[in-house]
Amino acid sequence: MEPQWAFFRGEFVPLDQAVVRIDTHAFNYGTGCFEGIRAYWNPTESQLYALKLLEHYRRMANSCRILNIDLGYTPETLSEITLELLRRNDFHQDAYVRPLAYKAAHSIKVRLTGHESQVAIYCKPMGEYLDTAKGLSVVVSSWRRLDDTTLPARSKATGAYLNAALASDEAVVLHCLPAHRGEEISASVLEGPRSVVWRQAAHRRTAMRGVLAWAVGAGGARGGGGLA
């Protein structure tokens, strides 16, 4: 079942109406924080159970203090709002709840003080995030966790997750670089007419950037292909 409702600007609204303008401060600068809350469906009791709501919202309140965002609600009130949102969406399966607190001002000024803050919450059905039964393939990324003197890593700041996104993309590329025919990816991909294969690189960051540059540049414009 697709979600139908969100909590936005102090009320429950249809999800497709919970939108922000493109000049919203948080959209331009990542000036927000969030939590990720799981809710688990119990088929025996026909009940959805949200995991540690208060603890999540207390951590979110701490992130807001660090980032000078006016949360505007107590953790207890946010917990009740979240339970009502889950009831309205009526999920009969595991779900994921995403609360956001963000700078909602329509401003290009790069600062935190003096800008309006808002809270939004939405949720989606979500099963297992990773299939651990099959095992996990991992690499060590060349991107490093942000230092506390760069961004406050103790807050779940939305903009800081660009760091994780870069590492995630690099992991996908690096996983493919040492591929051998018939092993990590199929031979049909390696032998495909649009496949471009680089042998394992001594300096993986340089190789990764070369692959990405090719994918979004002239090579990608010609239709791309399998990257091994």
C-alpha positions in Angstrom: 0.0 0.0 0.0 1.3 3.4 -0.9 1.4 6.1 1.8 -1.5 8.7 1.5 -0.8 11.1 4.4 2.0 13.3 5.7 2.4 15.7 8.5 3.3 19.1 7.1 3.2 22.7 8.4 1.3 21.6 11.5 -1.4 19.5 10.0 -2.1 16.1 8.3 -2.2 16.6 4.5 -2.3 14.3 1.5 1.3 13.3 0.7 1.3 14.9 -2.7 0.4 18.3 -1.2 3.4 18.2 1.2 5.7 20.2 -1.1 8.2 23.0 -0.7 9.3 25.8 -3.1 12.6 25.5 -4.9 13.9 28.6 -3.0 13.4 26.9 0.3 16.6 27.4 2.4 16.9 23.6 3.3 16.5 22.6 -0.3 19.4 24.9 -1.3 21.8 24.4 1.6 20.8 21.2 3.4 19.9 23.1 6.5 17.9 20.4 8.2 18.1 17.3 10.3 16.2 14.0 10.3 15.6 10.7 11.9 14.9 7.2 10.5 12.4 5.3 12.5 11.3 1.7 11.8 7.9 0.3 12.5 7.3 -3.5 12.5 4.1 -5.2 11.6 3.0 -8.1 13.9 0.6 -10.3 11.9 -0.4 -12.3 14.9 -1.7 -9.2 16.7 -2.6 -7.3 13.5 -0.6 -4.4 15.0 2.2 -2.0 13.8 4.8 -1.3 16.5 7.1 1.8 16.1 10.6 1.3 17.5 11.8 3.7 20.2 9.9 6.8 19.2 10.8 8.9 22.2 14.5 8.0 21.9 14.5 9.0 18.2 12.8 12.3 18.9 15.0 13.2 21.8 18.0 12.7 19.5 16.3 14.8 16.9 15.7 17.6 19.5 19.4 17.5 20.2 20.2 17.8 16.5 18.0 20.8 16.3 19.8 22.5 19.2 23.1 21.9 17.5 21.8 23.3 14.2 19.8 26.2 15.6 16.5 24.8 14.3 13.4 25.5 16.3 11.8 22.1 16.6 8.5 23.5 17.9 7.3 20.2 19.4 8.3 18.1 22.4 9.5 14.5 21.7 6.3 13.3 23.3 4.1 15.3 21.0 6.0 14.2 18.0 5.6 10.6 19.1 1.8 11.0 19.2 1.8 12.7 15.8 3.8 9.8 14.3 1.4 7.2 15.7 -1.6 9.1 14.3 0.2 9.3 10.9 0.8 5.6 10.9 -2.8 5.0 11.8 -4.0 7.2 8.9 -1.7 5.4 6.4 -3.0 2.0 7.7 0.1 0.0 6.8 -0.2 -3.8 7.3 3.5 -4.4 6.8 6.8 -3.1 8.1 7.2 0.7 7.5 9.8 3.4 7.7 9.1 6.9 9.2 11.1 9.9 8.2 10.7 13.1 10.4 12.5 16.2 9.2 13.1 19.5 10.9 14.3 22.2 8.4 14.9 25.8 7.6 11.8 26.7 5.6 12.6 30.4 4.8 12.6 31.4 1.1 16.0 33.0 1.4 19.4 32.6 -0.2 21.2 34.1 2.8 23.7 31.5 4.1 23.0 31.6 7.8 20.8 29.7 10.4 19.6 32.4 12.7 16.5 34.4 11.7 15.1 31.8 9.4 11.7 30.1 9.9 11.9 26.4 11.0 9.3 23.7 10.1 8.7 20.0 10.8 7.5 17.4 8.3 6.9 13.7 8.7 6.2 11.1 6.1 6.3 7.3 6.1 6.6 4.5 3.6 6.3 0.7 3.5 9.8 -0.9 3.9 10.9 -4.4 4.5 14.5 -5.5 5.1 17.0 -2.8 4.2 19.6 -5.3 3.4 19.3 -9.0 2.6 21.8 -10.2 5.2 21.0 -13.8 4.6 22.9 -13.6 1.3 25.9 -11.9 3.0 27.3 -8.4 2.3 30.0 -7.4 -0.2 32.0 -4.4 1.3 34.9 -2.2 0.4 36.7 0.6 2.2 35.8 3.9 0.7 38.4 6.6 0.1 35.9 9.2 1.4 36.2 9.9 5.1 33.6 10.7 7.8 33.2 14.5 8.3 35.3 15.9 11.1 33.4 17.7 14.0 35.3 20.8 13.0 33.8 20.7 9.5 30.1 19.8 10.3 28.7 18.7 13.6 28.7 14.9 13.0 26.7 14.4 16.2 23.7 15.8 14.5 21.8 14.0 11.8 22.1 16.9 9.4 20.6 16.4 6.0 23.4 18.1 4.1 26.0 16.0 5.7 24.7 12.8 4.1 26.2 13.9 0.8 29.4 12.4 2.3 27.6 9.1 2.7 26.2 9.2 -0.8 29.6 9.8 -2.3 31.0 6.8 -0.4 28.1 4.7 -1.4 28.5 5.5 -5.1 32.2 4.8 -4.8 31.6 1.5 -3.2 29.5 0.4 -6.2 32.2 1.4 -8.7 35.0 -0.1 -6.6 33.1 -3.4 -6.2 33.1 -3.7 -10.0 36.7 -2.7 -10.8 38.4 -6.0 -9.9 35.7 -8.1 -11.7 36.7 -11.2 -13.5 34.8 -12.6 -16.4 32.1 -14.9 -15.4 32.4 -14.1 -11.7 31.3 -10.8 -10.1 29.2 -9.7 -13.0 27.9 -11.8 -15.9 30.0 -12.5 -19.0 27.1 -11.1 -21.1 27.7 -7.7 -19.6 31.4 -7.8 -19.9 31.2 -8.9 -23.5 28.4 -6.5 -24.4 28.9 -4.1 -27.4 28.6 -1.1 -25.0 30.8 -2.4 -22.2 33.9 -0.5 -21.2 36.2 -2.4 -18.9 39.0 -1.0 -16.8 41.5 -3.4 -15.2 42.1 -3.2 -11.5 43.6 0.1 -10.6 46.5 0.7 -8.2 44.9 4.0 -7.2 41.2 3.3 -6.9 40.0 6.9 -6.2 41.6 8.1 -9.4 40.1 5.1 -11.3 36.7 5.7 -9.7 36.7 9.4 -10.7 37.7 8.4 -14.2 34.8 6.0 -14.4 32.3 8.5 -13.1 33.6 11.2 -15.4 33.2 8.9 -18.4 29.7 7.9 -17.3 28.4 11.5 -17.1 30.5 12.8 -19.9 30.9 11.8 -23.5 30.7 8.1 -22.9 27.5 8.4 -20.9 26.0 10.7 -23.6 26.5 8.0 -26.2 24.3 5.6 -24.2 26.7 4.3 -21.5 26.8 0.6 -21.0 28.0 -1.9 -18.5 30.8 -0.7 -16.3 32.9 -3.5 -14.9 
